[in-house]
């Protein structure tokens, strides 16, 4: 995924949470995940060299990169 594709996705999603270099966006319009083509719940963008995620629920994840950023797409089980 390139930065323009990431920017387009971000503009279509609802900002949810931001903590340092980790930003989370809610998929309130049922956009398809670019990895598996199923609708995803949240998109998490990790911009730091090292980021830590604390997950409070069991999730399936799809992963890609956009430049130096890691992009996660969550799917609730």
C-alpha positions in Angstrom: 0.0 0.0 0.0 1.4 3.4 -0.8 1.0 6.6 1.2 -1.8 7.9 -1.1 -3.8 4.7 -0.6 -3.3 5.0 3.1 -4.4 8.7 3.1 -7.5 7.8 1.1 -8.4 5.1 3.6 -7.8 7.4 6.6 -10.1 10.1 5.0 -12.9 7.5 4.7 -12.7 6.1 8.3 -13.7 7.6 11.7 -10.8 8.6 14.0 -11.1 6.6 17.2 -8.0 6.7 19.3 -4.5 8.1 19.3 -1.7 7.2 21.6 1.8 8.4 20.7 2.7 7.0 17.4 -0.3 4.6 17.2 -3.5 5.8 15.6 -6.7 3.8 15.4 -9.6 4.4 13.0 -13.1 2.8 13.0 -14.5 1.4 9.8 -18.1 2.7 10.1 -18.8 2.4 6.3 -17.9 -1.3 5.8 -14.8 -0.7 3.6 -13.2 -4.0 2.4 -9.8 -5.0 3.9 -7.1 -4.7 1.2 -5.6 -8.0 2.3 -8.6 -10.4 2.6 -11.3 -8.3 1.0 -13.7 -8.8 4.0 -15.0 -5.8 5.9 -12.7 -4.9 8.8 -13.5 -3.3 12.2 -10.6 -1.0 12.8 -7.4 0.1 11.1 -4.4 0.7 13.3 -1.5 2.7 11.9 1.9 2.2 13.8 4.2 5.0 12.9 7.0 4.5 15.4 10.1 2.4 15.0 8.8 0.3 17.9 5.2 0.3 19.0 3.3 -1.8 21.5 -0.3 -2.8 21.3 -2.4 -4.0 24.2 -5.3 -6.0 22.9 -8.3 -6.5 25.2 -10.1 -8.9 22.9 -9.3 -11.8 20.5 -8.9 -10.5 17.0 -7.9 -11.7 13.5 -5.4 -9.4 12.0 -4.4 -8.5 8.4 -1.1 -6.6 8.0 0.5 -4.4 5.4 3.0 -1.5 5.2 2.7 2.0 3.9 6.1 3.5 3.5 7.7 3.1 7.0 4.4 2.6 8.7 2.8 -0.7 9.7 -0.9 -0.9 9.1 -3.1 -3.5 10.8 -6.7 -4.3 9.9 -8.7 -5.9 12.8 -11.5 -8.5 12.4 -13.5 -9.5 15.4 -14.1 -13.2 15.7 
